[in-house]
Amino acid sequence: MEGMPVVGSPVAGERPVVGDLRVAGRSLDLAQRPVGSTQHDLTGDGAQDEFRHLPHLLQRWRGLDVGPCRGVSARPPCLLAAIKPRNVQRERGRFVRAGFAYNPRFEYANPADPALLARYATPSHCFLPQAVSILERTLSRYGSYEHFEQDMGGDVLSPRRIWAHVRTYMEKEGCLGEVVVSLHDDLLSRASMTVQNGRPTLCINTAAAREHWLEGMLQHEIGTHFLRGLNGARQPWGRPGGRRRFTLRPANPTEEGLASVHSVLHRRDPLLWRAALLYYTINRAAHLSFSALFAELGRFVRDPSTRWEYCLRAKRGQEDTSVPGEHQHCVKVGRVRLDESGCTGGAAVSTLTDELVSILCRAVATVVILHCAVNVVT
């Protein structure tokens, strides 16, 4: 769609943008050890031309300011690459052998700038009651996180079934052949959208690919991040320095929050458990050591591997994790902004209500950053 006007009122603090907007996308109907990775580019036999209609996608994607952790570049590593420890498995082994009483000491190939880390070192605590309410309601319904994960997420998929699901999703979105898919068993997150060797690449953690949750993961990474990046590159502010020229704030905080909602939008019971637990973990990490944080998460999660995952995400960026602190604050800002819109009088939002979905739709239409939950057609 070309010549699409801005819909709704501008986001607070941003100047209205005048000019043509161009949007690509599809309307919606409302135990670990690294063994390397495998990948498909889904561009071989069977990738029909009708599914490859996004014009000059790679050229536009390469022009995005996505940071060098996404591929080979002379620029310094982006934050998420810089805070990924290189000795995770070794420290995990020590942690387990010590009976979960050891505080890991992480090493980094390219440590992040301390000044940059300091920007994300002071989390807000104002939504802690809402996060706890979401977690407690989930436990009251399902008894434990493990039961919730099995009942709602289903079985972990084999690589063959992951490929099949991803291919079907890409055909539905009209981007088959445009994204390389790489499977890993040592990712710190459940999935990530990156650029490797100049190609848009979706990395999926095989241990997290469950039959009922995989599509939500794809909606998060491809349906939000990938298409927002593509659409953003086609806008007047898509060139380097364009967002500053139009006095637009960074897209990532809002985009990350919307992506989180997008990932659960079509679930049978769309509880924002992971967002709530990560928010809780990050806030407690600011006051606790790694081992103390691990013990505290036992209030909501029994599985040691799941607790390790959340503690690692909150504490990555630190070398000595016996010191209180966290550097993952940036990932929850967008989710909190949605909560601010959806909460009235301090009421806890534990499921996606029609009102919150309506707020989501208005937010998407206002900032025009993705095709989730609005009738945007190519």
C-alpha positions in Angstrom: 0.0 0.0 0.0 1.4 3.4 -0.9 0.2 6.9 -0.1 -1.3 5.7 3.2 -1.8 8.6 5.6 -1.0 8.6 9.2 -3.9 7.2 11.2 -4.8 8.6 14.7 -3.1 11.1 16.8 0.7 11.2 17.2 2.4 9.5 20.0 3.1 11.8 22.9 6.4 13.6 22.4 6.6 13.0 18.7 5.9 15.4 15.9 3.3 14.5 13.3 4.9 13.1 10.1 3.8 14.5 6.8 4.6 12.4 3.7 3.8 9.1 2.0 3.8 6.0 4.0 4.5 2.7 2.4 3.5 -0.5 4.2 4.2 -4.1 3.4 2.5 -7.0 5.1 -0.7 -9.0 5.4 -4.0 -8.2 7.2 -4.9 -10.4 10.2 -8.2 -11.9 11.1 -8.4 -11.1 14.4 18.8 -30.1 29.7 20.9 -28.2 27.2 24.3 -28.5 25.6 25.5 -26.7 22.4 25.8 -28.9 19.4 26.0 -26.2 16.8 23.1 -25.1 14.6 21.3 -26.0 11.4 19.7 -23.7 9.0 17.4 -23.5 6.0 16.9 -20.5 3.8 13.6 -21.8 2.5 14.4 -20.4 -0.9 15.0 -23.7 -2.8 12.6 -26.0 -4.5 9.0 -25.1 -3.8 9.5 -21.4 -3.1 7.1 -20.0 -5.6 7.3 -16.6 -7.2 3.9 -15.6 -5.8 5.3 -15.8 -2.3 8.3 -13.6 -3.1 6.6 -10.3 -3.7 8.3 -8.1 -1.2 10.3 -5.8 -3.6 14.1 -5.4 -3.0 13.7 -6.7 0.5 17.3 -7.6 1.1 18.6 -4.3 -0.2 16.2 -2.5 2.1 17.0 -4.8 5.0 20.7 -4.3 4.6 20.2 -0.6 4.8 18.5 -0.8 8.2 20.3 0.5 11.2 20.1 -2.9 13.0 23.6 -3.0 14.6 26.5 -5.3 13.9 25.6 -8.2 16.0 23.4 -8.9 13.0 26.3 -9.7 10.7 29.8 -8.8 9.6 30.5 -5.1 10.2 33.3 -2.8 11.2 31.1 -1.1 13.8 31.4 -2.1 17.5 29.1 -5.0 18.6 25.6 -4.0 19.5 24.4 -4.3 23.1 22.8 -7.8 22.9 25.9 -9.3 21.3 28.2 -7.5 23.8 26.4 -8.8 26.9 26.3 -12.5 25.7 28.7 -14.4 27.9 31.1 -16.8 26.2 31.5 -19.2 29.1 27.8 -19.9 29.8 28.0 -23.7 29.8 31.1 -23.8 32.0 29.5 -21.5 34.6 26.3 -23.4 34.4 28.1 -26.6 35.3 29.7 -24.9 38.3 26.4 -23.5 39.4 24.7 -26.9 39.3 27.6 -28.7 41.0 27.5 -26.1 43.8 23.9 -26.9 44.5 22.7 -23.6 43.0 24.7 -21.6 45.7 27.4 -20.4 43.3 27.4 -16.9 41.7 28.7 -17.3 38.1 31.5 -15.1 36.8 30.8 -14.4 33.2 33.4 -13.5 30.5 32.7 -11.5 27.4 34.5 -11.4 24.0 33.6 -7.7 23.5 32.4 -6.2 26.8 29.8 -3.5 26.5 30.5 0.1 27.2 29.9 0.6 31.0 28.2 3.9 30.2 25.8 2.2 27.9 25.0 -0.5 30.5 24.4 2.2 33.1 21.5 3.5 31.0 19.6 0.2 31.6 20.7 -0.4 35.2 17.7 1.3 37.1 14.5 -0.6 36.5 11.1 0.8 37.4 9.2 -1.0 40.2 5.8 0.6 39.7 4.3 -2.4 37.9 5.6 -5.1 40.2 2.1 -5.8 41.7 0.7 -6.3 38.2 3.4 -8.7 37.3 3.0 -10.7 40.5 -0.8 -10.8 39.9 -0.3 -12.3 36.4 2.0 -14.9 37.8 -0.2 -15.8 40.8 -3.3 -16.1 38.5 -1.5 -18.4 36.2 -0.5 -20.6 39.1 -4.0 -20.6 40.5 -5.3 -21.8 37.1 -2.7 -24.4 36.2 -1.0 -25.3 39.5 2.5 -24.7 38.3 4.4 -23.1 35.4 5.3 -26.6 34.2 1.7 -27.6 33.8 0.9 -24.3 32.2 3.7 -24.8 29.7 2.6 -28.3 28.8 -1.1 -27.6 28.7 -0.9 -24.4 26.7 2.3 -24.8 24.8 2.0 -28.5 23.9 4.9 -30.8 23.0 8.4 -29.6 21.9 8.6 -29.9 18.1 11.2 -31.8 16.2 13.4 -29.9 13.7 11.4 -31.3 10.8 8.1 -30.1 12.3 9.7 -26.7 13.0 10.7 -26.3 9.4 7.2 -27.2 8.3 5.5 -24.7 10.7 7.9 -22.0 9.7 7.4 -22.6 6.0 3.6 -22.6 6.4 3.8 -19.3 8.3 6.0 -17.6 5.7 3.7 -18.7 2.9 0.8 -17.1 4.8 2.7 -13.9 5.4 3.9 -13.8 1.7 7.6 -13.8 2.6 8.7 -17.3 1.8 12.3 -17.3 0.6 13.1 -14.0 2.2 14.3 -15.2 5.6 17.0 -17.7 6.6 15.9 -19.9 9.5 18.6 -21.2 11.8 17.9 -23.7 14.6 20.1 -23.6 17.8 20.0 -25.3 21.2 22.2 -22.7 23.0 20.4 -19.4 22.4 20.0 -17.2 25.5 16.5 -16.2 24.3 13.7 -18.3 22.7 14.2 -16.7 19.3 15.8 -13.7 17.7 15.6 -11.8 14.4 19.0 -10.9 13.1 21.0 -10.2 10.0 23.8 -12.6 9.2 26.0 -12.3 6.2 23.6 -9.7 4.8 20.6 -12.0 5.1 17.6 -11.6 7.4 18.0 -14.6 9.7 15.6 -16.0 12.3 17.3 -18.0 15.0 15.1 -20.4 16.9 15.9 -22.1 20.2 14.8 -25.7 19.6 14.1 -26.4 23.2 11.5 -23.6 23.2 9.6 -24.4 20.0 6.4 -25.9 21.3 3.5 -26.8 18.9 1.0 -24.3 20.2 3.4 -21.5 20.8 5.6 -21.6 17.7 3.3 -19.4 15.7 3.3 -16.8 18.4 7.1 -16.8 18.3 7.0 -16.3 14.5 4.4 -13.5 14.9 6.8 -11.9 17.4 10.0 -12.1 15.3 8.7 -12.1 11.7 5.2 -10.6 11.9 6.5 -7.7 14.1 10.3 -7.2 14.1 11.0 -8.2 10.5 8.0 -6.5 8.8 8.4 -3.4 11.0 12.0 -3.2 9.8 11.0 -3.6 6.2 8.2 -1.1 6.5 10.3 1.3 8.4 13.0 1.2 5.7 10.4 2.3 3.1 9.3 5.4 5.1 10.6 9.0 4.8 12.4 8.4 8.1 14.0 5.1 7.0 17.3 6.6 5.9 20.2 7.0 8.4 19.4 9.9 10.7 15.8 10.0 9.5 14.2 9.4 12.9 16.1 12.3 14.3 15.1 14.5 11.4 11.4 13.8 12.1 12.0 13.9 15.9 10.9 10.3 16.3 11.8 8.3 19.3 13.6 4.9 18.9 11.2 2.3 17.7 12.5 -0.6 19.7 10.8 0.0 23.1 7.3 0.3 21.6 8.1 -2.5 19.0 9.2 -4.9 21.7 6.1 -4.4 23.7 3.8 -4.8 20.8 5.8 -7.9 19.7 5.2 -9.5 23.1 1.5 -8.9 22.8 1.5 -10.1 19.2 3.1 -13.4 20.4 0.1 -14.3 22.6 -2.7 -12.5 20.8 -4.2 -15.7 19.3 -3.6 -18.1 22.1 -6.5 -19.9 23.8 -5.5 -18.5 27.2 -3.3 -15.4 26.4 -1.7 -14.9 29.8 1.4 -12.7 29.6 3.4 -15.1 31.8 6.8 -14.7 30.3 6.6 -10.9 30.1 5.5 -10.8 33.8 8.1 -13.2 35.0 10.9 -11.4 33.1 9.7 -8.1 34.6 9.7 -9.6 38.0 13.1 -11.2 37.5 14.7 -7.9 36.3 13.3 -5.9 39.2 14.5 -8.4 41.8 17.9 -8.8 40.0 18.6 -5.2 40.8 18.7 -6.1 44.5 19.9 -9.7 44.5 22.9 -11.8 43.6 22.5 -14.5 40.9 22.1 -17.4 43.4 19.7 -15.4 45.6 17.6 -14.5 42.5 17.5 -18.1 41.4 16.2 -19.1 44.9 13.5 -16.4 44.8 12.2 -17.5 41.4 11.3 -20.8 43.0 8.2 -19.0 44.3 6.8 -19.2 40.7 8.9 -21.8 38.9 10.2 -25.2 40.0 12.2 -26.2 37.0 15.9 -25.3 37.5 16.6 -24.9 33.8 13.8 -22.3 33.4 15.0 -20.4 36.5 18.6 -20.4 35.1 17.3 -19.0 31.8 15.6 -16.1 33.5 18.4 -15.4 35.9 20.9 -15.5 33.0 18.8 -13.0 30.9 18.6 -10.6 33.8 22.3 -10.9 34.9 24.0 -11.0 31.5 26.3 -8.1 31.1 27.7 -8.5 34.6 31.1 -10.2 35.2 30.6 -10.8 39.0 27.0 -11.8 39.5 27.3 -11.9 43.3 26.7 -8.1 43.0 23.1 -6.9 42.7 22.3 -5.4 39.3 20.7 -6.1 35.9 21.1 -4.8 32.4 18.0 -6.2 30.7 15.7 -3.2 31.5 15.4 -2.2 27.9 13.4 -5.2 26.8 10.5 -4.6 29.1 9.9 -0.9 28.5 7.5 -1.4 25.7 5.5 -4.0 27.6 5.1 -1.6 30.5 3.9 1.1 28.2 1.1 -1.1 27.0 0.3 -2.0 30.6 0.1 1.7 31.4 -2.5 2.1 28.7 -4.4 -0.9 29.8 -4.5 -0.4 33.5 -7.0 2.0 35.2 -7.0 2.7 38.9 -4.1 0.2 39.5 -6.1 -2.8 38.2 -4.0 -5.7 37.2 -4.1 -6.8 33.6 -3.6 -10.6 33.6 -5.1 -11.5 30.2 -5.5 -9.7 26.9 -8.9 -8.1 27.2 -10.9 -6.7 24.3 -10.0 -3.2 25.6 -6.3 -3.9 25.6 -6.5 -5.3 22.1 -8.3 -2.2 21.0 -5.6 -0.1 22.6 -3.0 -2.2 20.8 -4.8 -1.5 17.5 -4.9 2.2 18.1 -1.2 2.2 19.1 -0.2 0.4 15.9 -2.2 2.7 13.7 -0.8 5.7 15.4 2.9 4.9 15.1 2.5 2.9 11.9 5.3 0.4 12.7 3.8 -3.0 12.0 0.9 -4.9 10.5 -0.3 -6.7 13.7 -4.0 -6.4 14.5 -4.8 -3.8 11.9 -6.1 -4.1 8.4 -3.0 -3.3 6.5 -2.8 -4.9 3.0 -0.1 -4.9 0.4 
